[in-house]
Amino acid sequence: MKILVINAGSSSIKYQLFDMETEHVIAKGMCDRIGIAGGNFKLKAPGREDYKIDIQMANHKEAVKLVLDTLVSKEHGVISDLKEISAVGHRVLHGGEKFSGAVLVDDSVIEAITECCELGPLHNPHNLTGIRACEAMMPNVPQVAVFDTGFHQTMPDYVYLYALPYEYYEKYKIRRYGFHGTSHRYVSMRAAAMLGRQDLKLVTCHLGNGSSISAVMNGKCFDTTMGLTPLEGIIMGTRCGSIDPAIVPLIMKKEHLTPDEMDVVMNKKSGILGVTQVTSDNRDIEQGAKEGNVRYQLVESMLCHQLVKYIGGFAAAMGGLDAVVFTGGIGENNPQYRTRIADKLAFMGVKIDEEKNQKAKHTSEEFDLSTPDAKVKMLMIPTNEELMIARDTKALVEG
C-alpha cells in the first residue's frame, strides 16, 4: 500500500509518499511560495539526484497537480500510475472537540473543519484547500484527516478549561486544545519502545519555530502548553507565548491597534523575533550568543527558564517523571539547551552523558542521553509526523 501525506500551509505544501509495507519514503518534497513570486518545487527520492525547479503556482490546486504529475512523470517519477496511491493523509490543525482520531473525509468532516476555521484561522483554511485539491485530482482515492488537536482530547476538564464565565465554553467552545499532537504522540510512543515499558510519565518537548510541551501519562496527554490557539505557552519564533492578558488591551490603547493588528503583533512580530528585533532563526541565536550578543543570550535564557518551569510543573502535576523527551528542529539539533535543562533538573535525578549529547545533533537517530545512574531519563527522538499520519491513514482505510 502506498500512501501520500500532504501538509498544506498558507503558501506551501510539504508532501511524502510512503510504501507502507516497509514504511520507507519513496519520495518527499515541497511546493514553496504558492501564489506569490519566487515559487519553487522540490522532490527527493532515495538513490536519485534531487529535482528542483523554479515555477510559479497560482494556487494550491496547481501545486497539488504539480506534485502528482511529477510523481508519475517519465523523467522524475517514482510510480507509474496514480492508481498506485491507495489513500491521501492530510495534516489538519484544528478539529475542536469533534475529533480525537483520524477520520475519512466526507461532507460532514469538511463542514466540521470549516467550522473550526474560526479557531484555527491561519491553518485550517489552507488544510481544507489541500484536501479539496486532492479530491479534485484524485476523485476516487480516500482522503483522511489527521488532527493536531486529536492527541490532546484526553486532557481532563480541570486541565483544559479556562477560568472564564462558563457560558463562553458552552457557547463558543473556548478551552485549551493543544497542538503538535501528532508529534507528541509519535515521540511518546517511541520513548515507550526505547525504555521498554508503557506505564510512563513523560514530558515531551517539541521545540521549533512553533514550540509546545506536553505531559503524557501512560501514552495519553494529561496537559499541554498550547491553548485555544498555538499562541499560548513558551516563547516561539514569532509568537509571544503566555503573557499577562492585560498587556493586550494596554498595547492596543497605547498604539491605537485594532484586534486584527494586535493579533499580528502577538503571532508574527513577537517571540524570538520580538526580543531580538532581528531574527527568529535559532541558528542565528545560537551563533550570536556564542559571539557575545547580549540580546541573543537573553533569548536563550528566557527559553531555558520557561522549559525548566513547565517541565518541573508538569512533573509535579503528574506526581513524578520518568523521562524528558526533546524533539523538533531546536530540540533535536541544539545540545546546549539540553545541557542547560539537565543541569537545572539535576535535583530531580536528570543526568546526561555529554559525549552522547553532542553526538545527538543533525542526525535521524534516537538517543538515550542519560548516564547509567540517572533517575530521570533524557531522550532525543527525531519526530516523524508524516509517518504517524501515514500509519493513521493506513489503519483507517484498511479498517
N, C-alpha and C positions, 0 to 999 in steps of 0.2 A: 504494500500500500504506500502510495506517495501522497504527501500532504504539503500543501503550500501554506505558509504562515505570512500574514500581512499585518504590518503595524503602520497604520496611516496617521501621520501628523498633519499639522497645519499646512506645511509646504513640502512635505517629504513622504515617501513610502519606503519602509525597510521591509525586505522580504527574505524568506528562506524556504527552500524546497527540501523536504526530508524523505528519505527512504525509511519508512517506519519498521521495516523488517529488521534493520540493523541500527536504526536511529542515527544514521550517518547523514551529513549535509551533502546533498547533491550539488546545490548552488545557493548562493546568497548574494545580496547586493542592496542597492539603494537608488531610488529616484529622488534627486535633491533639487530644491528651488523650483517646485512646481508652481506655475502661474506667475513667476517673476523672472527677471533677467538672470542669465548665467546658469541656466538649468544644466544638469548633468546626470548621467546614468552609469551605474557600475554593476558588474557581475563578476563574482569569483566562483570558480569551480576547482575542486582538488585536482591537481595534476595538469592544470591548464594555466596559460598566461591570463592575467586579469584583463577583462574587457572594460574599457572606459570610453565614453563619448560625451561631448558637449552637445546638448539637444534641448530645445525649448518644449515644454509640456504645458499646454494651456490649462489643464485641469487634471484631477485625479483619475478620471476615466481614461484619458490619453496615457497617463503614466502606467496604469494597470495594463492597458493594451500593449505598451512597450515591453513591460515585464513578460507578459505571456508570449508575445511574438518572439522575443529574444530566447526564451526557454526552449522554443521549438525550431528556431532558425537553423539553417544548414551550417552556417559558419560558426555560430557561438552556442547553439542549442545543447541541452543536456538530456532532453527527452524527444521522442519522435512525434508525439501527438499529445494534445491537451487532455485527451481522454485517459491518459495515464494518471492524471491527478484525481484522486478519489474524493478529496474534500479540501476546503479552504478554512483555516482557522484565523480569526480576527481578534486582535487585542482591542478591547473596548474599555475606556477609562472608568466610566461611572454606570453602575447598574442599580444604584439606590438600594432599597430593601427588597427589590423584586427578585434578585438573582444571587444565589450563593455558590453556583457552579456554572459550568459551561452549558450552553443551550443551542439547539438548532435554530437558525434564524428563520422566522416566518413573519407574517404581518403583525402579529401581536408583539413579537420581540422588537421589531422595528419601531412600533409605537412606543414601547416602554423605553427604549434607548433615546428616542426623540424627547420623551417627557423628561428624561434625566439631563438633557442638554442645558437646562437651567442650572443644574448642579455642577455640570462639567462643561462650561461654555467654550473653553479653549481646546477641548479634545473631542468630546462626543460628536459634534457635527462632522469632523473630519474622519472619525471612525466610521460613521454612517456612510460617508462618501465612498470610502474604500469598500464597504460591503456592497453598496449599490453598483459600483463599478464592476466588481467581480460577478455579481448576479447578472449584469447585462452581458458580460463577455463569456460567462460560463453558466448559462441558464439552468442546466440540469445537474450541476455539481452542488452538493450540500455545503452550505455556509454555516460556520459555527462561531458564536461569540463567546469569548473568554474575558471575564471582567476583572479589572484591577481591584475592585472593591469586594469581590466574592469571598476571598480568604478571610476577610475581617468580619464576616457576618456572624462569627461565633462569639464575638465580644458580648459580655453581659450588659444589661441595660444601665446598671450603675456606672459602667465604664463609658458607654457611647453617648449617654445623654448629657446635654449642657444644662446648667442651672439657669435657664431662661424660662419664661412663662410656658407651661407645658402645652398650651394651645398651639405654640409655634411648631412643636414637634408633630402634634396631631394634624395641623392644617398644612404645613409645608415640609414635614419630614426633616426638620433641621436637627442634625445629630452628627456624631463622629462616624465617618465611613471608613477612612483609611485607604491607602493606595499602595502601589508596588506589590500588591498581594501575590501576584504570580511569582515574583522574585523571592519574597519572604517564604512562600510555600515551598519553592524549589530548594532553597538553601537549608531550610529546616529539615526537609526530607533527607538531603544529603548528609547533614550533620548527624541525624539518627543512624544512617548507614555507616558513617565513619566511626561513630562511637559505639555501635553495636547494641543500641537499645532505643526503645520508643518513649519510655517514661522520662522525658527530659524537660527541664526548664531552661529555655534558651532566650537570649536577646539577639535578634538578627538586625544588623546594621547595613542597610542599603544606602551607600554614600556615593553620590554623583552630582550632576548639575541640579537634580532634584534628589532630596535625601529623606529617608524615613527610617524609624527604628520600631521594631515590634517585639512584644513579649509573647512568646509561644510556649504553651504548656501542653505536653503530650501530643504535639503535632497540630494544635489548634490555636488560633490567635486569641489572646486574652486582652491585649491592649496595643495601641499603636500611636505614633506621634502625629500623623496627619489627621485632619478632621473632616469637616463638611466638604472641604476642597483640599487640594495639595499644598495650600499656603501655610497651614499650621505646622508647628513642630520646630525642628532645628534650622539653623542658618543654612541657606542653599545658594546656588549660583547667583540667581537674580531675585529670589524670594526671601522676604524678611523672616519667615518663620513666626513663632509665637511672640506677640508683643502685647503690651497693655492696650486693651481695646480703646481706651480713652484717647490714645495717641491719634487715632484715625480722625475723629471729628475735629480735634485740635488743629492738626495739619491742614485739614480741608478748609477750616475757617481762616487760618493764617495765610495760606497760599491761594485761597479762592478756587478750590478744586471741586469738580463735580464728582459724584460717586464713581463713575467710569474712569475718570482721570486718577483718582486715588487708588483704584484697583490696579491700574497700570503701574503706579509708583510701587506698590507692595509686591506685585508679581514680576515686574520686569526691570525695575530700577533699584532694587534693594539687595539684601543678602550680601554676598561677597563683593559683587559689583558696587553696591551702595557704599560699603565701608571703604573700599579701595579707591572708588571713583575712576578706576582704570580698567579692570578686568574681572571677569567671573570665572576664568580658567584656573583650576587648581594647580596646573603645571606651572603657570606664571607665578602663582602664590608661593609654591614650594621653592622655586629658584630665587625669587626676590627675597624671601625670608632668609635664605642662606646668605644672601649678599648684604643683609642688614637692613632691608626695607622695613621700617617700624610698623607701617600700616599693614603690610603683609603678615608680619609676625603677630599683629593683633588679631587678624582673621584666624590664623592657626590656633591661637589661644582661645578665642571665642568658640570655635568648633570643638576643640578638645574638652573645654569646660562643659559644653552642652551635652556632648556624648557621655561623659562621666556621670553627669546629673541624671540623664534619662536611664542609662544602664543601671545605675545604683537604685534609682526609684523603681524601675520595673522588677529588679531582683527582690526588693523589699515587698512589693505588691504580690509577687508570686510565692513568697516565703522561701526563697532560695534561688540558686543559679548553678547550672551545670556547665554552660558554655556561652561564650560570646562569639558571634559569627560576623565576619566582615565580608562584604561583597559590594559590587558596583565599581564604577571607574576609579573613584577615590579609595574606597575600601580595599580594593584588590591591589592597587598599584602604589600606595603610599605607606611604606613600612614605618615611617617616623610617627605617624598618627597612632599606629598600633602599639608602638613602643611607649608613647606618652600615656595612652589609655591604660596599658598594662601596669605601668608604674603607679598610676593613681589608684588602680584597683587591686594593688598588691595586698591590701588589708583583707580582701575577700578570698585570697588564695590564687589570684591570677599571676602566673609566671610564664614568660615566654623565652624561647631559645632564640637569641638574636641572630644567629647564623641562619636558622631556618626563616626567620622573619625577613631578612634581607634577600634571601633566595626567592621568597614568595612574592614576586612582583613581575608584571609583564609576562605572565605565564597563564596557561589554561589548566594547570594542575591545582589540585586541592591540597591544602597543608594543615596539619595539626601543628601549630606553632608553640605548643606548650612544652615546658620542661616535664620530666617524669614525675616530679613531686607536686605539680600544680593541682590544687583542689578544684579550681575552675578552669576549664579549657578555653583557649582562644584559637579559633579556626579561621582560615581564609578559604572561602569557597567561591570560585567564579560563578556568577549567576548565569542561567540559561533560560530566560523567559520564553524564548521561541520554542525550545524543546518541550517545555511544560505545556504550552499552547497546543503543540502538535500532538502530544500524548492525550490531552483532554479531547481534542478533536477526534482522534482515532478511536478512543474509548466510546465516545458518544455515537459516532457513525456506525461502529460495529454493533453497539448495543441496540 
